[in-house]
């Protein structure tokens, strides 16, 4: 999970809304929305922590999403009951502060992936998440070498099972201070040296807008190394609306025009009183 940031945001917004209220919004949806299909959309479960996963999956299916993101192993089968998949799974890839940039973590991550990546393949989960870890005094060069070494230990597991390991880009400026994989160039250097079709970046648009901007050109230039996207309004990580700075429909057209076939998962924390309505609006906006 995205640690304190995710938890604290939930408490400041959607966490105060009772699950019974949320389910009323779900009940209001009567027929499934057919999407254009140029952008395959998903939703990050942690942003709707007070909605049971079955209800979130059912609602997501009704509004034309393809899956639910960031589920634990024991939750991977739930979206399939509603014709969806888990689009990104937790599989033991370390955590934000401590993961692949430290060689002492490699054995545990490898063991977890040897167990869980075959389960992901069986459950139709196309991606599993991992992290660099924090710098904690380590140079970016040493961290890159260590992360490359760790991913080289893991890539054959992913290749043999047809699952993609996604290394997440996060901002170190505001939410995850000292996180190492905080610029696209560092992440691309790592995954390009690993050079596997099953090792890519999770490009979090919210985080990279904070760190770099220049989103569309960066994405176009590096799309071969990107396996997954997350959304989130800047600033605040709330709705994709006119109160923040990314032009989401234009960005989605640019992503679609690259030929990207993976998933774009909504990872914003709703601040509006109708959080599932906010999800539908985001899905409509990004359906280009």
N, C-alpha and C positions, 0 to 999 in steps of 0.2 A: 504494500500500500504506500501511498505517498505521504506517510508519516503524519506529523502534526499538522501539516498544511491541509491535507484532505479532511482530517478529523475536525480541525478548528473551523474550516469553512462550512462544513455540514452544520455545526452548532450555530453558526451565525446566520444560517439561512434555512435550508430545507428541513433541518433536524427538528425544528419547532412545529412542523406540520404533522398531524396524526396520520397514521397509515390509512385509517378509515376514510379520511377526506381524500387522500390520493386515489384510493380505489374508486371513488365516485367519478373522478375524471376518466378513469379507465373504462368504467361502465358506459360512459357517454359515447364512446367510439363504437359504432355499430357495424361498419364494413371496412374491409382492409383497403388501404391506399395502395395503388399501383404506382411505383416510382419509375423514373426514366431509365435508371440502371447505369448511368455513367459514373455515379459515385455510389459505392456500396457502403451504406451507413450502419453504424452500430452505436451502442450506448454503454458507458462505463457504469457498472453496477454500484460502485461506492458512492456515486453522486446522488443515488436514490436509496440510501441505506434503510429508510423507513418504509420502503415498498418491498414486500416479499419478492424474491427473485421470480417465482412463477407468474405473479401479476405483472412485473416489469417486462418479462419476456412476452406475455400475452399482449400487453399494450404495444410493445415495440413491433410485434408482428402486424398488428392492426394498422400501424402508421407507416408500414413499408420498410422498416429496418431489417437488417439481415442477421443481427446477432447481439449478444451481450458480452461486454468486454470485462477483463480483469476478474475472472472467477477462480476460485480455488478448485483443486482436483476433484473434490467430492461434489462440486456444484456443476461440473462441466456438462452433465447429461440433461440438466433442467431445461435449457433453451430448446433442446431437440424435441421436446414434447409439443412445442409450439411452432415447429418448422424452422427454427433458427439454430445457430451454432454459438458456442463460445468463441469469439473472434480473437481473443488474446487471453492466455491462461497464466496463472501463477504455477510454477513447476519447481520451485526451489532454486531460483537463479540468484540468490543472495538478496540483499536489500539496498536501499539507496545509499546508506552510509558505508556499507561494507560488502564488497562484492569482488568483481574480477580484477581490479587493479592491485589486489594483494594476493600473492601466490599461495599464501596459507589458506585461502578460501577455495582454491581450485578443486581440491579433492572432494569436498562436501558438495559443491555445485555439480561436479561431474556425477557423483553418486546419485544425487537427486534427479538429474536429467536422465540418467540411464534407467531409472525407475519410472519417471513420469512422462517423458517424451513418447515412449511407446503407448502409454495410456492416452496421451493427447491425440496421437494418430488414430487410435481406435475410436475415440469420441468425436473425431472430425474437427479437432481444434487445430487451426492452421499455424498459430503463432504462440510462442511462450516468451515471457519477458525476462530480461536480466538488466543489470546495472553495472556502472563502473565502480562505484564507491566514492568516498570523499578523498581529497588529496591528503589531508592530515600531515602536511609537510613533505609529501612525495612530489617529485617533479612530474610534469605532464609527460615528459619523455619516458621516464621509468614506468609511469602508469600505463602508457600506451603499449610499451613492450610487454608488460605483465598481462594486460587485457588481451592482447593478440595471442600470447601463449595460452591463456586460459581458453579463449574461443577456439584455438586450434585443437585443444583437447576435446572440445565439445562438438565440433562441426560434423564429424562423421555420424554421431548419434542422430543429429538432426537430418542429415542427408539420407541416412538409411531408413528413416521413418517418414520422410516427406513433410517435416515440420520446420518452420523457420524460427530461429532464435533472434529476438529483437532486442538490441541494446538501446536503452532509452536515453534520449537527449533531454536534459532538464536545465532550468536556469539556476545559476549560483548567485545571482544578483539579489534576488528577493526571497525565494521560497526554500531553496536547498543550498544554503551557504556552504561553499567548499566542495561541492560536487564536481567531479573531474570531467565527465562527459557533458560539458556545458556549451560547446560550440560544434557546429556541423563539421568544420574542417577536422577537428580532432576525431570525431566519430567516423567520418569517412576514411581518414587515414587508417584507423583500426580495422574496420570491416573490409576495406579494399585490400589490405595486406593479408587478412585471413582468406579473402577471395573465394568464398563459398556462396552458391546460390541460396543457401539456407541460413546465412548469417547476415542480417541487415539491421538498419536503424529503425527505431520507433521515433519518428519525427513529431514531437509535440509542438504544435503551432503556437500555443500559448507561451510556452517556455522560450521558444526561439524568437518570437516577436520581442520578448523582453531582452534577450541577450544580443540579438543581431539585427532584427528587421530584415528587409530585403528578401522577404519570404519566397515570392514566386520565382525569382531568378535563381535563388539558392536551391529550391526544389527542382526546378528544371535541370539545373546543372548536375544534380546528384541523384536523380530519381532512380537510377539503377541500384543505388545502395539503400534505398528506403523501402521498408516492408510494410509500414503501418503508420497511420496518422492519428493524433488526438487533437481535439478542438478545445477551446476555452476562451471566453472574452477577455480582452486586455483593455484596461486593468481590471483586476478583481476576480477573474476566472468565473464570471457569471454568464448570463445569457449572451447569445450571438445577436446583439441588437444594435440600435443606433447610439447606444451610450458608450461604445468602445471603438477601438481604432482599426480593426481588421475588416476589410471588405470581403466578407465570406463568400458571397456568390461568385465574385470575380476570381478569388483564390481557388475555389472548387472547379471553376471552368478551366483554369490553368492546369490543375492537377489532372483533371479528366483528359485534357488535350495531350498530356504526356503518354497516355495509354495505360496509366496505373490501374491495376486490376485488384489491388488489395482493399483493405477496409479503412474507413475514416470513422473513428469512434468519438462520439460526443462525450467530452470529459469536463463539462462546465457544471458548476454547482448552482442550481436555480435559486434566484433571490425573489422571484415573483410568487404570489400566493397560489398560482396554478402551475406547479413544477412540471407536471407531465404535459401540460399545454405548452410550456416553454420548450420541451423536447420536440413536440410536434412542429412548432414554429422553426426550430433549428433544422429539422429534417426537411421542411418545405424550402427553407432558404438555400440549403446545400444540394437540393435536387435539381441540378443544372443539366 
